[in-house]
């Protein structure tokens, strides 16, 4: 069974590690990219099944990464879940309804919320290979 590959574009290494820990236990392959520019390079090099995208990053923010993804024929179909500390309702409306993101998670989040969001977007058939 192929594991679903998730690219986490985030400027805080500890957040990438936390997401890796949570989703790795559920059978997902998690790859981290430190910031927007590195994230775009990782997307181009090996497009994932899903992107977890921090919106507030120095340099190139998540909105710019998302804009460039949607402008690319190769990357535009990859689902994106925003993971952000911006908890205002306008940000959720912008992300989900105007920009068309596939999900929106507000930091801090619990493991169950992250897992549920990822499984909703990718489908819930992903299980660790040790479970049968």
The first five atom37 places (N, CA, C, CB, O) and aatype in JSON, in Angstrom:
{
  "aatype": [20, 20, 20, 20, 20, 20, 20, 20, 20, 20, 20, 20, 20, 20, 20, 20, 20, 20, 20, 20, 20, 20, 20, 20, 20, 20, 20, 20, 20, 20, 20, 20, 20, 20, 20, 20, 20, 20, 20, 20, 20, 20, 20, 20, 20, 20, 20, 20, 20, 20, 20, 20, 20, 20, 20, 20, 20, 20, 20, 20, 20, 20, 20, 20, 20, 20, 20, 20, 20, 20, 20, 20, 20, 20, 20, 20, 20, 20, 20, 20, 20, 20, 20, 20, 20, 20, 20, 20, 20, 20, 20, 20, 20, 20, 20, 20, 20, 20, 20, 20, 20, 20, 20, 20, 20, 20, 20, 20, 20, 20, 20, 20, 20, 20, 20, 20, 20, 20, 20, 20, 20, 20, 20, 20, 20, 20, 20, 20, 20, 20, 20, 20],
  "atom_mask": [
    [1, 1, 1, 1, 1],
    [1, 1, 1, 1, 1],
    [1, 1, 1, 1, 1],
    [1, 1, 1, 1, 1],
    [1, 1, 1, 1, 1],
    [1, 1, 1, 1, 1],
    [1, 1, 1, 1, 1],
    [1, 1, 1, 1, 1],
    [1, 1, 1, 1, 1],
    [1, 1, 1, 1, 1],
    [1, 1, 1, 1, 1],
    [1, 1, 1, 1, 1],
    [1, 1, 1, 1, 1],
    [1, 1, 1, 1, 1],
    [1, 1, 1, 1, 1],
    [1, 1, 1, 1, 1],
    [1, 1, 1, 1, 1],
    [1, 1, 1, 1, 1],
    [1, 1, 1, 1, 1],
    [1, 1, 1, 1, 1],
    [1, 1, 1, 1, 1],
    [1, 1, 1, 1, 1],
    [1, 1, 1, 1, 1],
    [1, 1, 1, 1, 1],
    [1, 1, 1, 1, 1],
    [1, 1, 1, 1, 1],
    [1, 1, 1, 1, 1],
    [1, 1, 1, 1, 1],
    [1, 1, 1, 1, 1],
    [1, 1, 1, 1, 1],
    [1, 1, 1, 1, 1],
    [1, 1, 1, 1, 1],
    [1, 1, 1, 1, 1],
    [1, 1, 1, 1, 1],
    [1, 1, 1, 1, 1],
    [1, 1, 1, 1, 1],
    [1, 1, 1, 1, 1],
    [1, 1, 1, 1, 1],
    [1, 1, 1, 1, 1],
    [1, 1, 1, 1, 1],
    [1, 1, 1, 1, 1],
    [1, 1, 1, 1, 1],
    [1, 1, 1, 1, 1],
    [1, 1, 1, 1, 1],
    [1, 1, 1, 1, 1],
    [1, 1, 1, 1, 1],
    [1, 1, 1, 1, 1],
    [1, 1, 1, 1, 1],
    [1, 1, 1, 1, 1],
    [1, 1, 1, 1, 1],
    [1, 1, 1, 1, 1],
    [1, 1, 1, 1, 1],
    [1, 1, 1, 1, 1],
    [1, 1, 1, 1, 1],
    [1, 1, 1, 1, 1],
    [1, 1, 1, 1, 1],
    [1, 1, 1, 1, 1],
    [1, 1, 1, 1, 1],
    [1, 1, 1, 1, 1],
    [1, 1, 1, 1, 1],
    [1, 1, 1, 1, 1],
    [1, 1, 1, 1, 1],
    [1, 1, 1, 1, 1],
    [1, 1, 1, 1, 1],
    [1, 1, 1, 1, 1],
    [1, 1, 1, 1, 1],
    [1, 1, 1, 1, 1],
    [1, 1, 1, 1, 1],
    [1, 1, 1, 1, 1],
    [1, 1, 1, 1, 1],
    [1, 1, 1, 1, 1],
    [1, 1, 1, 1, 1],
    [1, 1, 1, 1, 1],
    [1, 1, 1, 1, 1],
    [1, 1, 1, 1, 1],
    [1, 1, 1, 1, 1],
    [1, 1, 1, 1, 1],
    [1, 1, 1, 1, 1],
    [1, 1, 1, 1, 1],
    [1, 1, 1, 1, 1],
    [1, 1, 1, 1, 1],
    [1, 1, 1, 1, 1],
    [1, 1, 1, 1, 1],
    [1, 1, 1, 1, 1],
    [1, 1, 1, 1, 1],
    [1, 1, 1, 1, 1],
    [1, 1, 1, 1, 1],
    [1, 1, 1, 1, 1],
    [1, 1, 1, 1, 1],
    [1, 1, 1, 1, 1],
    [1, 1, 1, 1, 1],
    [1, 1, 1, 1, 1],
    [1, 1, 1, 1, 1],
    [1, 1, 1, 1, 1],
    [1, 1, 1, 1, 1],
    [1, 1, 1, 1, 1],
    [1, 1, 1, 1, 1],
    [1, 1, 1, 1, 1],
    [1, 1, 1, 1, 1],
    [1, 1, 1, 1, 1],
    [1, 1, 1, 1, 1],
    [1, 1, 1, 1, 1],
    [1, 1, 1, 1, 1],
    [1, 1, 1, 1, 1],
    [1, 1, 1, 1, 1],
    [1, 1, 1, 1, 1],
    [1, 1, 1, 1, 1],
    [1, 1, 1, 1, 1],
    [1, 1, 1, 1, 1],
    [1, 1, 1, 1, 1],
    [1, 1, 1, 1, 1],
    [1, 1, 1, 1, 1],
    [1, 1, 1, 1, 1],
    [1, 1, 1, 1, 1],
    [1, 1, 1, 1, 1],
    [1, 1, 1, 1, 1],
    [1, 1, 1, 1, 1],
    [1, 1, 1, 1, 1],
    [1, 1, 1, 1, 1],
    [1, 1, 1, 1, 1],
    [1, 1, 1, 1, 1],
    [1, 1, 1, 1, 1],
    [1, 1, 1, 1, 1],
    [1, 1, 1, 1, 1],
    [1, 1, 1, 1, 1],
    [1, 1, 1, 1, 1],
    [1, 1, 1, 1, 1],
    [1, 1, 1, 1, 1],
    [1, 1, 1, 1, 1],
    [1, 1, 1, 1, 1],
    [1, 1, 1, 1, 1],
    [1, 1, 1, 1, 1]
  ],
  "atom_positions": [
    [[0.85, -1.2, 0.0], [0.0, 0.0, 0.0], [0.88, 1.24, 0.0], [-0.96, 0.01, 1.22], [1.83, 1.32, 0.77]],
    [[0.57, 2.19, -0.84], [1.33, 3.43, -0.88], [0.88, 4.35, 0.24], [1.16, 4.12, -2.24], [-0.31, 4.57, 0.47]],
    [[1.89, 4.88, 0.94], [1.57, 5.85, 1.99], [1.34, 7.21, 1.35], [2.71, 5.93, 3.06], [2.03, 7.59, 0.4]],
    [[0.37, 7.93, 1.86], [0.11, 9.28, 1.37], [1.22, 10.19, 1.87], [-1.28, 9.79, 1.83], [1.6, 10.14, 3.04]],
    [[1.72, 11.03, 0.97], [2.83, 11.94, 1.28], [2.3, 13.34, 1.53], [3.88, 11.95, 0.14], [1.57, 13.89, 0.7]],
    [[2.66, 13.91, 2.67], [2.2, 15.24, 3.07], [3.41, 16.15, 3.2], [1.39, 15.18, 4.41], [4.38, 15.82, 3.87]],
    [[3.34, 17.3, 2.55], [4.38, 18.31, 2.68], [3.88, 19.38, 3.65], [4.74, 18.93, 1.3], [2.85, 20.01, 3.42]],
    [[4.64, 19.58, 4.72], [4.31, 20.6, 5.72], [5.23, 21.79, 5.5], [4.47, 20.04, 7.18], [6.43, 21.72, 5.75]],
    [[4.66, 22.9, 5.02], [5.43, 24.12, 4.78], [5.19, 25.04, 5.97], [5.02, 24.82, 3.43], [4.09, 25.55, 6.17]],
    [[6.24, 25.24, 6.76], [6.11, 25.87, 8.07], [7.46, 26.47, 8.46], [5.63, 24.84, 9.16], [8.5, 25.89, 8.17]],
    [[7.44, 27.64, 9.1], [8.71, 28.28, 9.47], [9.2, 27.89, 10.87], [8.57, 29.77, 9.39], [10.27, 28.34, 11.28]],
    [[8.46, 27.09, 11.6], [8.86, 26.64, 12.92], [9.17, 25.14, 12.89], [7.76, 26.96, 13.97], [8.26, 24.33, 12.75]],
    [[10.45, 24.77, 13.01], [10.82, 23.34, 12.94], [10.09, 22.48, 13.97], [12.3, 23.2, 13.14], [9.8, 21.31, 13.69]],
    [[9.8, 23.03, 15.14], [9.1, 22.24, 16.16], [7.68, 21.91, 15.74], [9.09, 22.98, 17.49], [7.15, 20.86, 16.13]],
    [[7.05, 22.76, 14.96], [5.7, 22.48, 14.45], [5.76, 21.39, 13.39], [5.05, 23.77, 13.86], [4.89, 20.51, 13.34]],
    [[6.77, 21.43, 12.54], [6.95, 20.36, 11.54], [7.14, 19.03, 12.26], [8.16, 20.67, 10.61], [6.56, 18.02, 11.86]],
    [[7.96, 19.03, 13.3], [8.23, 17.8, 14.05], [6.95, 17.27, 14.72], [9.32, 18.04, 15.11], [6.7, 16.07, 14.71]],
    [[6.16, 18.16, 15.29], [4.9, 17.77, 15.92], [3.95, 17.14, 14.9], [4.24, 18.99, 16.59], [3.36, 16.09, 15.16]],
    [[3.81, 17.77, 13.76], [2.93, 17.25, 12.7], [3.46, 15.9, 12.21], [2.82, 18.26, 11.53], [2.69, 14.98, 11.97]],
    [[4.77, 15.81, 12.05], [5.39, 14.55, 11.64], [5.07, 13.44, 12.64], [6.92, 14.72, 11.51], [4.73, 12.32, 12.25]],
    [[5.18, 13.75, 13.92], [4.91, 12.77, 14.98], [3.45, 12.31, 14.94], [5.24, 13.37, 16.36], [3.17, 11.11, 14.97]],
    [[2.52, 13.27, 14.87], [1.09, 12.95, 14.89], [0.68, 12.15, 13.67], [0.27, 14.24, 14.98], [0.04, 11.1, 13.79]],
    [[1.04, 12.63, 12.48], [0.58, 11.99, 11.25], [1.39, 10.75, 10.91], [0.63, 12.97, 10.11], [0.88, 9.83, 10.27]],
    [[2.66, 10.71, 11.33], [3.48, 9.53, 11.09], [2.9, 8.31, 11.79], [4.9, 9.77, 11.57], [2.95, 7.2, 11.25]],
    [[2.36, 8.51, 12.97], [1.74, 7.41, 13.71], [0.48, 6.88, 13.02], [1.39, 7.86, 15.12], [0.05, 5.76, 13.29]],
    [[-0.08, 7.67, 12.16], [-1.29, 7.26, 11.43], [-0.96, 6.71, 10.04], [-2.24, 8.44, 11.3], [-1.86, 6.41, 9.26]],
    [[0.32, 6.58, 9.75], [0.71, 5.96, 8.49], [1.01, 6.9, 7.35], [-0.34, 5.07, 8.07], [1.23, 6.46, 6.23]],
    [[1.03, 8.2, 7.62], [1.35, 9.17, 6.58], [2.85, 9.41, 6.54], [0.59, 10.5, 6.82], [3.53, 9.33, 7.56]],
    [[3.36, 9.71, 5.36], [4.74, 10.15, 5.21], [4.72, 11.67, 5.25], [5.4, 9.61, 3.87], [4.05, 12.31, 4.43]],
    [[5.43, 12.27, 6.2], [5.43, 13.73, 6.35], [6.82, 14.25, 6.04], [4.99, 14.14, 7.79], [7.82, 13.79, 6.59]],
    [[6.86, 15.23, 5.14], [8.1, 15.9, 4.77], [7.94, 17.36, 5.13], [8.44, 15.71, 3.24], [6.9, 17.96, 4.87]],
    [[8.97, 17.96, 5.72], [8.91, 19.35, 6.11], [9.7, 20.25, 5.19], [9.4, 19.52, 7.51], [10.7, 19.83, 4.6]],
    [[9.25, 21.48, 5.06], [9.96, 22.51, 4.32], [9.94, 23.78, 5.17], [9.32, 22.76, 2.9], [8.88, 24.22, 5.61]],
    [[11.12, 24.35, 5.4], [11.24, 25.52, 6.27], [10.99, 26.8, 5.48], [12.64, 25.57, 6.91], [11.91, 27.4, 4.94]],
    [[9.73, 27.21, 5.43], [9.38, 28.47, 4.78], [8.86, 28.31, 3.36], [10.55, 29.38, 4.78], [8.92, 27.23, 2.77]],
    [[8.37, 29.41, 2.84], [7.7, 29.41, 1.54], [8.57, 29.06, 0.36], [7.11, 30.73, 1.31], [8.17, 28.27, -0.49]],
    [[9.76, 29.63, 0.29], [10.64, 29.36, -0.85], [11.07, 27.89, -0.89], [11.89, 30.26, -0.8], [11.03, 27.24, -1.94]],
    [[11.48, 27.37, 0.27], [11.85, 25.96, 0.34], [10.64, 25.07, 0.04], [12.43, 25.62, 1.74], [10.78, 24.02, -0.59]],
    [[9.48, 25.5, 0.48], [8.25, 24.75, 0.21], [7.96, 24.64, -1.27], [7.09, 25.4, 0.92], [7.61, 23.57, -1.75]],
    [[8.09, 25.74, -1.99], [7.85, 25.71, -3.44], [8.87, 24.81, -4.14], [7.91, 27.12, -4.03], [8.52, 24.08, -5.07]],
    [[10.12, 24.86, -3.7], [11.14, 23.98, -4.28], [10.78, 22.51, -4.04], [12.54, 24.3, -3.68], [10.9, 21.68, -4.94]],
    [[10.34, 22.2, -2.83], [9.96, 20.83, -2.51], [8.74, 20.39, -3.32], [9.66, 20.7, -1.0], [8.67, 19.24, -3.76]],
    [[7.8, 21.29, -3.53], [6.62, 20.99, -4.34], [7.01, 20.65, -5.77], [5.64, 22.18, -4.33], [6.52, 19.68, -6.35]],
    [[7.89, 21.45, -6.34], [8.33, 21.24, -7.72], [9.13, 19.95, -7.85], [9.17, 22.43, -8.2], [8.98, 19.22, -8.84]],
    [[9.98, 19.66, -6.87], [10.85, 18.49, -6.94], [10.07, 17.18, -6.81], [11.9, 18.56, -5.85], [10.37, 16.21, -7.51]],
    [[9.08, 17.16, -5.93], [8.34, 15.92, -5.67], [6.96, 16.27, -5.13], [9.12, 15.0, -4.67], [6.77, 16.31, -3.92]],
    [[6.0, 16.52, -6.01], [4.66, 16.94, -5.55], [4.03, 15.92, -4.6], [3.75, 17.15, -6.76], [4.01, 14.72, -4.9]],
    [[3.52, 16.39, -3.46], [2.91, 15.51, -2.47], [1.43, 15.27, -2.76], [3.07, 16.09, -1.07], [0.87, 15.79, -3.73]],
    [[0.81, 14.46, -1.9], [-0.63, 14.22, -2.0], [-1.43, 15.34, -1.33], [-0.99, 12.88, -1.36], [-2.6, 15.56, -1.65]],
    [[-0.78, 16.05, -0.4], [-1.44, 17.11, 0.37], [-0.38, 18.07, 0.88], [-2.26, 16.52, 1.55], [0.75, 17.66, 1.18]],
    [[-0.75, 19.36, 0.99], [0.12, 20.36, 1.59], [-0.55, 20.92, 2.84], [0.45, 21.5, 0.58], [-1.71, 21.33, 2.8]],
    [[0.2, 20.92, 3.95], [-0.2, 21.66, 5.16], [0.61, 22.94, 5.11], [0.06, 20.82, 6.52], [1.84, 22.91, 5.15]],
    [[-0.08, 24.08, 5.03], [0.56, 25.34, 4.71], [0.34, 26.4, 5.79], [0.06, 25.85, 3.39], [-0.79, 26.82, 6.04]],
    [[1.43, 26.82, 6.42], [1.37, 27.93, 7.36], [1.16, 29.2, 6.54], [2.68, 28.01, 8.24], [1.84, 29.4, 5.53]],
    [[0.25, 30.05, 6.96], [-0.01, 31.28, 6.21], [0.92, 32.43, 6.59], [-1.44, 31.71, 6.42], [1.25, 33.27, 5.75]],
    [[1.34, 32.46, 7.85], [2.18, 33.57, 8.32], [3.63, 33.1, 8.46], [1.66, 34.13, 9.67], [4.0, 32.49, 9.46]],
    [[4.44, 33.4, 7.45], [5.86, 33.06, 7.46], [6.63, 34.27, 6.96], [6.15, 31.79, 6.58], [6.13, 35.02, 6.12]],
    [[7.85, 34.46, 7.46], [8.67, 35.56, 6.94], [9.11, 35.27, 5.51], [9.9, 35.79, 7.85], [9.13, 34.12, 5.07]],
    [[9.47, 36.32, 4.8], [9.87, 36.14, 3.4], [8.66, 35.88, 2.55], [10.89, 34.98, 3.26], [7.83, 36.77, 2.35]],
    [[8.54, 34.67, 2.04], [7.38, 34.29, 1.23], [6.33, 33.65, 2.13], [7.79, 33.32, 0.07], [6.55, 32.57, 2.67]],
    [[5.18, 34.32, 2.28], [4.15, 33.78, 3.17], [3.32, 32.69, 2.46], [3.22, 34.91, 3.67], [3.48, 32.45, 1.26]],
    [[2.45, 32.06, 3.23], [1.65, 30.98, 2.71], [0.69, 31.39, 1.6], [0.88, 30.36, 3.82], [0.41, 30.61, 0.69]],
    [[0.18, 32.6, 1.67], [-0.73, 33.07, 0.63], [-0.02, 33.1, -0.72], [-1.28, 34.45, 0.97], [-0.61, 32.75, -1.74]],
    [[1.26, 33.54, -0.72], [2.02, 33.58, -1.97], [2.33, 32.17, -2.47], [3.33, 34.38, -1.77], [2.26, 31.9, -3.67]],
    [[2.67, 31.27, -1.56], [2.89, 29.87, -1.96], [1.62, 29.32, -2.6], [3.31, 29.0, -0.74], [1.68, 28.69, -3.66]],
    [[0.5, 29.55, -1.97], [-0.79, 29.06, -2.48], [-1.09, 29.66, -3.85], [-1.93, 29.38, -1.49], [-1.55, 28.96, -4.76]],
    [[-0.85, 30.95, -4.0], [-1.09, 31.62, -5.28], [-0.25, 30.98, -6.39], [-0.77, 33.14, -5.18], [-0.74, 30.72, -7.49]],
    [[1.03, 30.73, -6.09], [1.91, 30.13, -7.09], [1.53, 28.68, -7.4], [3.35, 30.2, -6.62], [1.65, 28.23, -8.53]],
    [[1.07, 27.96, -6.38], [0.59, 26.6, -6.62], [-0.59, 26.6, -7.59], [0.19, 25.92, -5.29], [-0.62, 25.82, -8.54]],
    [[-1.54, 27.47, -7.35], [-2.75, 27.5, -8.18], [-2.46, 28.01, -9.59], [-3.81, 28.37, -7.52], [-3.24, 27.74, -10.5]],
    [[-1.37, 28.73, -9.77], [-1.0, 29.23, -11.1], [-0.22, 28.18, -11.89], [-0.17, 30.5, -10.96], [0.01, 28.37, -13.09]],
    [[0.18, 27.09, -11.26], [0.98, 26.05, -11.89], [0.11, 24.88, -12.33], [2.08, 25.56, -10.94], [-0.63, 24.32, -11.52]],
    [[0.18, 24.52, -13.6], [-0.59, 23.37, -14.09], [-0.21, 22.1, -13.35], [-0.37, 23.19, -15.59], [-1.06, 21.24, -13.13]],
    [[1.04, 21.98, -12.95], [1.52, 20.76, -12.29], [1.08, 20.68, -10.82], [3.04, 20.7, -12.36], [0.92, 19.58, -10.29]],
    [[0.88, 21.84, -10.17], [0.62, 21.85, -8.73], [-0.79, 22.26, -8.34], [1.58, 22.78, -8.08], [-1.17, 22.13, -7.18]],
    [[-1.57, 22.74, -9.29], [-2.85, 23.37, -8.93], [-3.89, 22.41, -8.36], [-3.42, 24.04, -10.12], [-4.81, 22.85, -7.68]],
    [[-3.76, 21.12, -8.62], [-4.75, 20.17, -8.13], [-4.4, 19.58, -6.76], [-4.9, 19.05, -9.12], [-5.21, 18.84, -6.19]],
    [[-3.23, 19.9, -6.22], [-2.83, 19.37, -4.92], [-3.67, 20.04, -3.83], [-1.31, 19.59, -4.66], [-3.72, 21.27, -3.77]],
    [[-4.33, 19.26, -2.98], [-5.13, 19.86, -1.91], [-4.25, 20.56, -0.88], [-5.99, 18.8, -1.22], [-3.12, 20.14, -0.61]],
    [[-4.79, 21.64, -0.32], [-4.07, 22.46, 0.66], [-4.94, 22.68, 1.89], [-3.65, 23.81, 0.05], [-6.1, 23.08, 1.79]],
    [[-4.35, 22.42, 3.06], [-4.98, 22.76, 4.33], [-4.12, 23.85, 4.96], [-5.12, 21.51, 5.28], [-2.93, 23.65, 5.2]],
    [[-4.72, 25.01, 5.24], [-4.01, 26.08, 5.93], [-3.89, 25.71, 7.41], [-4.75, 27.45, 5.75], [-4.84, 25.24, 8.02]],
    [[-2.7, 25.94, 7.96], [-2.46, 25.71, 9.38], [-1.89, 27.03, 9.89], [-1.46, 24.48, 9.65], [-0.76, 27.39, 9.57]],
    [[-2.69, 27.75, 10.68], [-2.29, 29.11, 11.01], [-2.72, 29.53, 12.4], [-2.86, 30.07, 10.0], [-3.66, 28.98, 12.97]],
    [[-2.03, 30.51, 12.93], [-2.4, 31.1, 14.21], [-3.42, 32.22, 14.01], [-1.15, 31.63, 14.94], [-3.94, 32.76, 14.99]],
    [[-3.71, 32.57, 12.78], [-4.69, 33.62, 12.49], [-6.08, 33.06, 12.72], [-4.54, 34.15, 11.03], [-6.61, 32.32, 11.89]],
    [[-6.67, 33.4, 13.84], [-7.92, 32.78, 14.26], [-9.16, 33.61, 13.94], [-7.88, 32.52, 15.73], [-10.27, 33.25, 14.35]],
    [[-9.0, 34.7, 13.22], [-10.16, 35.52, 12.92], [-11.02, 34.87, 11.84], [-9.73, 36.93, 12.48], [-10.49, 34.23, 10.93]],
    [[-12.3, 35.03, 11.94], [-13.24, 34.41, 11.0], [-12.99, 34.86, 9.56], [-14.68, 34.74, 11.4], [-13.2, 34.09, 8.63]],
    [[-12.54, 36.11, 9.38], [-12.28, 36.59, 8.02], [-11.19, 35.78, 7.35], [-11.89, 38.08, 8.05], [-11.24, 35.56, 6.14]],
    [[-10.2, 35.32, 8.12], [-9.13, 34.5, 7.55], [-9.66, 33.15, 7.08], [-8.0, 34.29, 8.59], [-9.28, 32.66, 6.03]],
    [[-10.55, 32.56, 7.87], [-11.17, 31.3, 7.49], [-12.01, 31.48, 6.22], [-12.05, 30.75, 8.65], [-11.95, 30.65, 5.31]],
    [[-12.78, 32.55, 6.16], [-13.6, 32.83, 4.98], [-12.71, 33.03, 3.75], [-14.49, 34.07, 5.21], [-13.0, 32.5, 2.68]],
    [[-11.63, 33.81, 3.91], [-10.71, 34.02, 2.79], [-10.1, 32.71, 2.32], [-9.6, 35.0, 3.2], [-10.06, 32.44, 1.12]],
    [[-9.65, 31.9, 3.26], [-8.99, 30.65, 2.91], [-9.91, 29.63, 2.27], [-8.37, 30.06, 4.12], [-9.6, 29.07, 1.22]],
    [[-11.05, 29.39, 2.91], [-11.93, 28.32, 2.44], [-12.83, 28.75, 1.29], [-12.78, 27.84, 3.58], [-12.95, 28.02, 0.3]],
    [[-13.45, 29.89, 1.41], [-14.5, 30.25, 0.46], [-14.0, 31.09, -0.71], [-15.57, 30.99, 1.17], [-14.46, 30.93, -1.84]],
    [[-13.06, 31.99, -0.45], [-12.59, 32.85, -1.53], [-11.41, 32.2, -2.25], [-12.19, 34.23, -0.98], [-11.41, 32.11, -3.48]],
    [[-10.4, 31.75, -1.5], [-9.22, 31.16, -2.13], [-9.46, 29.71, -2.53], [-8.02, 31.25, -1.19], [-8.77, 29.19, -3.41]],
    [[-10.41, 29.04, -1.9], [-10.72, 27.66, -2.27], [-9.82, 26.61, -1.64], [-10.66, 27.52, -3.72], [-9.62, 25.54, -2.22]],
    [[-9.26, 26.91, -0.48], [-8.44, 25.91, 0.21], [-9.33, 24.75, 0.66], [-7.7, 26.53, 1.43], [-10.54, 24.9, 0.78]],
    [[-8.7, 23.62, 0.91], [-9.45, 22.4, 1.24], [-9.73, 22.25, 2.73], [-8.7, 21.2, 0.75], [-10.56, 21.43, 3.13]],
    [[-9.04, 23.03, 3.55], [-9.24, 22.97, 4.98], [-8.53, 24.12, 5.66], [-8.76, 21.64, 5.54], [-7.72, 24.82, 5.06]],
    [[-8.85, 24.3, 6.95], [-8.3, 25.43, 7.7], [-8.2, 25.0, 9.15], [-9.2, 26.72, 7.55], [-9.22, 24.76, 9.8]],
    [[-6.98, 24.9, 9.68], [-6.74, 24.49, 11.06], [-6.09, 25.65, 11.8], [-5.86, 23.21, 11.14], [-5.12, 26.24, 11.31]],
    [[-6.62, 25.97, 12.97], [-6.09, 27.08, 13.75], [-5.18, 26.56, 14.86], [-7.25, 27.93, 14.36], [-5.55, 25.65, 15.61]],
    [[-3.99, 27.14, 14.93], [-3.03, 26.81, 16.0], [-3.45, 27.52, 17.27], [-1.56, 27.2, 15.61], [-3.94, 28.65, 17.19]],
    [[-3.29, 26.92, 18.42], [-2.87, 25.54, 18.63], [-4.03, 24.6, 18.33], [-2.36, 25.34, 20.07], [-5.19, 24.93, 18.53]],
    [[-3.69, 23.42, 17.84], [-4.7, 22.43, 17.49], [-4.38, 21.13, 18.22], [-4.76, 22.21, 15.96], [-3.25, 20.91, 18.65]],
    [[-5.38, 20.28, 18.34], [-5.17, 18.97, 18.95], [-4.88, 17.94, 17.88], [-6.39, 18.55, 19.77], [-5.2, 18.14, 16.71]],
    [[-4.26, 16.82, 18.27], [-3.95, 15.76, 17.32], [-5.18, 15.27, 16.55], [-3.3, 14.6, 18.04], [-5.1, 15.05, 15.34]],
    [[-6.3, 15.1, 17.24], [-7.51, 14.6, 16.58], [-8.0, 15.55, 15.49], [-8.61, 14.38, 17.61], [-8.45, 15.1, 14.44]],
    [[-7.91, 16.85, 15.75], [-8.35, 17.83, 14.76], [-7.48, 17.74, 13.5], [-8.29, 19.25, 15.36], [-7.99, 17.79, 12.38]],
    [[-6.17, 17.61, 13.69], [-5.26, 17.49, 12.55], [-5.56, 16.22, 11.76], [-3.8, 17.5, 13.03], [-5.69, 16.26, 10.54]],
    [[-5.65, 15.1, 12.44], [-5.9, 13.81, 11.79], [-7.23, 13.83, 11.04], [-5.89, 12.67, 12.83], [-7.3, 13.38, 9.9]],
    [[-8.27, 14.34, 11.68], [-9.59, 14.39, 11.04], [-9.56, 15.25, 9.78], [-10.64, 14.94, 12.02], [-10.16, 14.88, 8.77]],
    [[-8.88, 16.38, 9.83], [-8.81, 17.26, 8.66], [-8.07, 16.59, 7.51], [-8.12, 18.58, 9.03], [-8.52, 16.65, 6.36]],
    [[-6.94, 15.96, 7.81], [-6.15, 15.3, 6.78], [-6.92, 14.12, 6.19], [-4.81, 14.81, 7.36], [-6.95, 13.96, 4.97]],
    [[-7.54, 13.31, 7.04], [-8.28, 12.15, 6.53], [-9.51, 12.58, 5.74], [-8.71, 11.26, 7.69], [-9.89, 11.91, 4.78]],
    [[-10.13, 13.68, 6.12], [-11.28, 14.19, 5.37], [-10.86, 14.57, 3.95], [-11.92, 15.4, 6.08], [-11.58, 14.3, 2.99]],
    [[-9.7, 15.2, 3.82], [-9.24, 15.65, 2.5], [-8.7, 14.48, 1.68], [-8.15, 16.73, 2.66], [-8.98, 14.38, 0.48]],
    [[-7.94, 13.6, 2.3], [-7.29, 12.5, 1.56], [-8.1, 11.21, 1.53], [-5.95, 12.22, 2.16], [-7.82, 10.32, 0.74]],
    [[-9.09, 11.12, 2.39], [-9.82, 9.86, 2.52], [-9.3, 9.13, 3.74], [-9.67, 8.98, 1.25], [-8.14, 9.28, 4.11]],
    [[-10.14, 8.36, 4.36], [-9.79, 7.75, 5.65], [-9.24, 6.34, 5.51], [-10.99, 7.72, 6.55], [-9.17, 5.6, 6.49]],
    [[-8.85, 5.94, 4.29], [-8.38, 4.58, 4.08], [-6.91, 4.38, 4.45], [-8.59, 4.19, 2.64], [-6.4, 3.26, 4.36]],
    [[-6.22, 5.44, 4.85], [-4.8, 5.32, 5.17], [-4.65, 4.81, 6.6], [-4.07, 6.68, 4.99], [-5.15, 5.43, 7.54]],
    [[-3.97, 3.7, 6.75], [-3.71, 3.1, 8.06], [-2.27, 2.64, 8.1], [-4.68, 1.91, 8.35], [-1.7, 2.28, 7.06]],
    [[-1.66, 2.65, 9.27], [-0.29, 2.14, 9.36], [-0.23, 0.7, 8.86], [0.23, 2.22, 10.82], [-1.19, -0.06, 9.03]],
    [[0.88, 0.33, 8.24], [0.99, -0.99, 7.64], [0.97, -2.1, 8.67], [2.25, -1.08, 6.84], [0.8, -3.26, 8.3]],
    [[1.14, -1.79, 9.96], [1.1, -2.81, 11.0], [-0.32, -3.23, 11.35], [1.81, -2.32, 12.23], [-0.52, -4.28, 11.96]],
    [[-1.31, -2.44, 10.97], [-2.7, -2.77, 11.24], [-3.29, -3.54, 10.06], [-3.52, -1.5, 11.52], [-3.11, -3.14, 8.91]],
    [[-3.98, -4.6, 10.33], [-4.63, -5.38, 9.28], [-6.04, -5.74, 9.71], [-3.84, -6.64, 8.96], [-6.76, -6.4, 8.96]]
  ]
}
